[in-house]
Amino acid sequence: MPTKVSSVEFENIEEKEIPESQEIHGLNFLHDIYLPVSIELGRTKMQIRNIINLERGSLIEFDKLAGETVDLLVNDRKFAEGEVVVIDERFGIRITGLYKTEDILKEVRR
């Protein structure tokens, strides 16, 4: 059975004036949005048999050395790097470098 195709006419879209109280200045409207932030200490691959045998007290060796910089991830994307610090018995990160915007955008496009 042949498909019937008809032409469509769209109405003209009117430009509406936004009241100044609702006007958006730059990206300020994004400032209150929360994104997940995490630190990546390292990565490794393990065989399933070794993962199944993990128990309390087991050690997992990662690919980074003690004292190496760690990656700061925002929304699961590398954003910066830094060094781990302890502040009042809590871990934190001191930013030592930020990735270039172009590098972050290249990562997003993958």
Contacts in CASP RR format, 6 or more apart in sequence:
PFRMAT RR
TARGET T0000
AUTHOR 0000-0000-0000
METHOD contacts of the structure
MODEL  1
MPTKVSSVEFENIEEKEIPESQEIHGLNFLHDIYLPVSIELGRTKMQIRN
IINLERGSLIEFDKLAGETVDLLVNDRKFAEGEVVVIDERFGIRITGLYK
TEDILKEVRR
35 74 0 8 1.000
35 75 0 8 1.000
36 73 0 8 1.000
36 74 0 8 1.000
36 75 0 8 1.000
36 76 0 8 1.000
37 72 0 8 1.000
37 73 0 8 1.000
37 74 0 8 1.000
38 72 0 8 1.000
38 73 0 8 1.000
38 76 0 8 1.000
39 70 0 8 1.000
39 71 0 8 1.000
39 72 0 8 1.000
39 73 0 8 1.000
39 84 0 8 1.000
39 91 0 8 1.000
39 92 0 8 1.000
39 93 0 8 1.000
40 70 0 8 1.000
40 71 0 8 1.000
40 73 0 8 1.000
41 62 0 8 1.000
41 64 0 8 1.000
41 70 0 8 1.000
42 62 0 8 1.000
42 63 0 8 1.000
42 64 0 8 1.000
42 70 0 8 1.000
43 62 0 8 1.000
43 63 0 8 1.000
44 60 0 8 1.000
44 61 0 8 1.000
44 62 0 8 1.000
44 63 0 8 1.000
46 60 0 8 1.000
54 60 0 8 1.000
64 70 0 8 1.000
67 83 0 8 1.000
67 84 0 8 1.000
69 81 0 8 1.000
69 82 0 8 1.000
69 83 0 8 1.000
69 96 0 8 1.000
70 81 0 8 1.000
70 82 0 8 1.000
70 83 0 8 1.000
70 84 0 8 1.000
70 93 0 8 1.000
71 78 0 8 1.000
71 80 0 8 1.000
71 81 0 8 1.000
72 78 0 8 1.000
72 79 0 8 1.000
72 80 0 8 1.000
72 81 0 8 1.000
72 82 0 8 1.000
72 93 0 8 1.000
72 95 0 8 1.000
73 79 0 8 1.000
77 104 0 8 1.000
77 107 0 8 1.000
77 108 0 8 1.000
78 99 0 8 1.000
78 103 0 8 1.000
78 104 0 8 1.000
78 107 0 8 1.000
79 98 0 8 1.000
79 99 0 8 1.000
79 104 0 8 1.000
80 95 0 8 1.000
80 97 0 8 1.000
80 98 0 8 1.000
80 99 0 8 1.000
81 95 0 8 1.000
81 96 0 8 1.000
81 97 0 8 1.000
81 99 0 8 1.000
82 93 0 8 1.000
82 94 0 8 1.000
82 95 0 8 1.000
82 96 0 8 1.000
82 97 0 8 1.000
83 93 0 8 1.000
83 94 0 8 1.000
83 96 0 8 1.000
84 91 0 8 1.000
84 92 0 8 1.000
84 93 0 8 1.000
85 91 0 8 1.000
85 92 0 8 1.000
85 93 0 8 1.000
85 94 0 8 1.000
86 92 0 8 1.000
END
